[in-house]
Amino acid sequence: MKNFNGKTAVITGAASGIGLSMAKKFAKEGMNVILSDIDKDSLEVSVEKLKQNKYNVSGITANVIDKNSLERLFENTVERYGNIHILCNNAGVTSDPSGKAIWEIEKQDWDWIMGVNFYGVLNGLQTFVPHMIEHGEYGHIVNTASLVGFVPISKDPYGISKSSTVALTEYLSLDLIQRKANIGASVLCPGFTNTNLAKSENNRPNDLKLNNTIEKGDTDWRELDKFLKQGKSTKEIAEKVYNGIKENIFFIFTHPAWDNNIKIYLEGMLLKGESPFSLMNQWDDFLIQREDGEQY
């Protein structure tokens, strides 16, 4: 996509973080932008700030786990702006960072994390793609995954959901090509980024809460939040996304310092058949010492 002016974008998880920065970038390029989020209050604040810059933006509350909610988002967007050209399935959450083993993680955590991070993306595709194919104008889809979708250092539903999103987007791209759809696809794979991911618990629905859900002020959550604050700015990520759409880049990597870790993982797998966790010590050292000053 070379011309963004006058086109329409829908972004989930857009009240803050990467989603909000993408909305700012797209609006600055002259797009109509629908920001969507489950956090109604934060969404309203963010939309009002963007409107102060005379951007053509609107906010619509939606829960990506609920396909009916996304269908309402779709209908409201089409009614307001007409054809949709860019879809960013960006909503994401994480869970208890205390390091439980896979078999110790409660079903509520699996349902919540996979529900938002994987099924939220799938619901978005099922809801919006038929319309984007039908109207025939060039479009683009960006699904937000993570570097942990390639380098499995997150031993929990979060990492698994992101690996699943990478695979889903690969098959999405294949389907679009086979059907000669006028739509590009990208999977966004950021490393550590300065977002509110550590505050995910604020938006966990009541039916998926645990009796022992960690409180917002718990040490593990504070440490995760502190760690993320050292990451790249969301503005940098949004610029990468914009360029990725413009140049039709499938894998949008944002943290060059991680390139060698991906290479180590793939070489270990292909040349030696190594378990990914035989490489964990090398990755731990990388997390402790930044490479050439590059942000996590």
BELZIHU-V854241 format. One record per residue. N is the residue number from 1. D_LAST is the distance of its C-alpha to the last C-alpha in Angstrom with 2 decimals. Layout:
# BELZIHU-V854241
((N;D_LAST) (N;D_LAST))
This chain:
# BELZIHU-V854241
((1;29.63) (2;30.57) (3;32.29) (4;30.59) (5;33.27) (6;35.42) (7;33.53) (8;32.30) (9;28.90) (10;28.25) (11;24.87) (12;24.43) (13;22.06) (14;22.59) (15;23.42) (16;19.93) (17;16.31) (18;15.72) (19;19.40) (20;20.73) (21;18.88) (22;20.23) (23;23.60) (24;23.58) (25;22.84) (26;25.50) (27;27.97) (28;27.57) (29;28.51) (30;31.67) (31;30.97) (32;32.46) (33;29.63) (34;30.06) (35;27.36) (36;27.68) (37;26.37) (38;27.88) (39;27.38) (40;30.48) (41;30.32) (42;26.78) (43;27.62) (44;30.78) (45;29.14) (46;26.51) (47;29.28) (48;31.58) (49;29.11) (50;28.71) (51;32.49) (52;32.96) (53;31.60) (54;34.30) (55;31.94) (56;33.64) (57;31.65) (58;32.73) (59;31.29) (60;32.43) (61;31.54) (62;30.91) (63;29.82) (64;28.29) (65;29.61) (66;33.08) (67;34.26) (68;37.14) (69;34.79) (70;33.02) (71;36.46) (72;37.41) (73;34.28) (74;35.34) (75;38.95) (76;38.18) (77;35.93) (78;38.62) (79;41.29) (80;39.45) (81;38.09) (82;39.57) (83;37.66) (84;33.95) (85;31.93) (86;28.23) (87;27.00) (88;23.42) (89;23.18) (90;20.12) (91;21.13) (92;18.97) (93;19.06) (94;17.90) (95;20.11) (96;20.75) (97;17.64) (98;20.10) (99;19.82) (100;23.25) (101;24.53) (102;25.13) (103;28.84) (104;28.44) (105;26.68) (106;29.28) (107;30.52) (108;29.72) (109;25.98) (110;26.34) (111;28.51) (112;26.27) (113;22.87) (114;24.52) (115;26.81) (116;24.26) (117;21.47) (118;23.91) (119;27.41) (120;26.35) (121;25.24) (122;28.44) (123;30.57) (124;29.23) (125;30.12) (126;33.52) (127;34.29) (128;33.30) (129;33.50) (130;37.32) (131;37.77) (132;35.37) (133;37.29) (134;40.64) (135;40.39) (136;39.53) (137;37.56) (138;34.28) (139;31.35) (140;27.78) (141;25.83) (142;22.08) (143;20.92) (144;17.51) (145;16.06) (146;12.51) (147;10.78) (148;12.37) (149;15.51) (150;15.22) (151;13.51) (152;15.30) (153;13.31) (154;14.56) (155;18.21) (156;19.69) (157;21.09) (158;17.79) (159;16.60) (160;20.19) (161;20.55) (162;17.66) (163;19.15) (164;22.43) (165;21.30) (166;20.24) (167;23.70) (168;25.46) (169;24.21) (170;25.27) (171;28.70) (172;28.82) (173;28.41) (174;31.14) (175;33.44) (176;33.10) (177;33.92) (178;36.84) (179;38.27) (180;37.90) (181;36.18) (182;35.22) (183;31.71) (184;28.35) (185;25.51) (186;21.74) (187;19.07) (188;15.83) (189;12.84) (190;9.67) (191;6.34) (192;5.35) (193;7.76) (194;10.18) (195;13.07) (196;15.94) (197;15.20) (198;15.97) (199;19.35) (200;20.34) (201;23.31) (202;25.02) (203;25.85) (204;26.88) (205;30.50) (206;33.23) (207;34.40) (208;31.05) (209;30.51) (210;30.85) (211;33.34) (212;30.74) (213;27.87) (214;25.48) (215;26.12) (216;23.68) (217;23.79) (218;23.10) (219;20.88) (220;18.62) (221;18.02) (222;17.57) (223;14.93) (224;12.99) (225;13.56) (226;12.56) (227;9.16) (228;8.66) (229;10.16) (230;7.37) (231;5.48) (232;7.21) (233;10.94) (234;13.05) (235;15.36) (236;13.17) (237;12.88) (238;16.63) (239;17.47) (240;15.98) (241;18.09) (242;21.09) (243;21.00) (244;20.56) (245;23.65) (246;25.50) (247;25.13) (248;25.37) (249;22.19) (250;21.85) (251;18.29) (252;15.98) (253;12.59) (254;10.19) (255;7.12) (256;9.28) (257;7.30) (258;7.88) (259;11.49) (260;12.84) (261;11.90) (262;13.79) (263;16.50) (264;16.88) (265;17.30) (266;19.81) (267;21.69) (268;22.05) (269;23.40) (270;25.72) (271;26.95) (272;27.20) (273;27.07) (274;24.54) (275;23.30) (276;19.55) (277;19.41) (278;21.11) (279;17.75) (280;15.96) (281;16.33) (282;14.46) (283;11.44) (284;11.87) (285;12.00) (286;8.76) (287;7.07) (288;9.44) (289;9.25) (290;6.68) (291;8.49) (292;10.78) (293;9.04) (294;6.55) (295;3.78) (296;0.00))
